């Protein structure tokens, strides 16, 4: 069985914290961003494929969470636009 790793993200814009409102769940080569317990996007760390889920552009806060996720995994603007 593959082990899952869950961790909270730190803001990419100088804010102190997201106060536990967003986290990443890593399973194998998939990293999934959750914002307020809602799946936002999944990133395949091997193929660099990005899957955007229904709540992807839900709010300004969700977009801040996305920015931190992209910084964490080195996802470029071009990769994000192509998804």
N, C-alpha and C positions, 0 to 999 in steps of 0.2 A: 504494500500500500504506500502511495506517495504521501509525504508529509506536507501539511499546509503550514504556511507562516503568515501571521497577521501582524501588521504594525501600523501605527498612526503616522500620518505625514506631517511634516513641518511646512509652514507657509514659505512660498518662494518670493514673497513680496515684502519681507521685513516685518510682518506682523508677529506677535508673540507666539500665538498658537491657534489651532483650529478647535481647541477645546474638546478633542475626541469626536468631532462631528464627521470626520472623514478618515478612512483607513484603506489599506491595501491588503488584499488576500492573494498570496502567491501559492500556486499549486503547479508543480513541475515547471514548465517554461511559460506559464500564463500568470500575469499579474492583473488583477482586477481592482479598479478603483470603486469604492463605495462612498457615497456622500449621503449623510443622514440615513444610513442603512439601505440606500437605493443604488443598484448597480448602474454605474455611469459609463465606464469604458473598460475594455480588456485589451491588454497588450501582450503579444507573443514575443518573448525576449529572444527567441531563436530566429524567427522569420521576420520580425519587426512589423508584423501585421497588426493593425488596430481595428477593433470592433467598437463602434459607438452604439450605446444602448438608448432606449426611448427617452430617458431623462437627460441626455447629453447636454443640452442647452437650457436646462430648467431655470437657472437663476444666476445672478452675479456671483453668489457664494459658490455655486457648483463650478463655475468657470475658474474661480480662484483655486479650488481643489484640483481641477484639471491641470492648471499651470504647475502646481507643486508636483503632481504625478509625472508630468512630462519632464520636468527638471530632474526628478529622481531617476528616471530611466533614460535620459538623454534623447527624448523624442523631439525631433525637429519640427518647426512650423510646417515645412514641406511634407513631412510624413503625416502630420495631423490633417493637413488639407486634403491629402490624397485618400484619406480613409472614408 
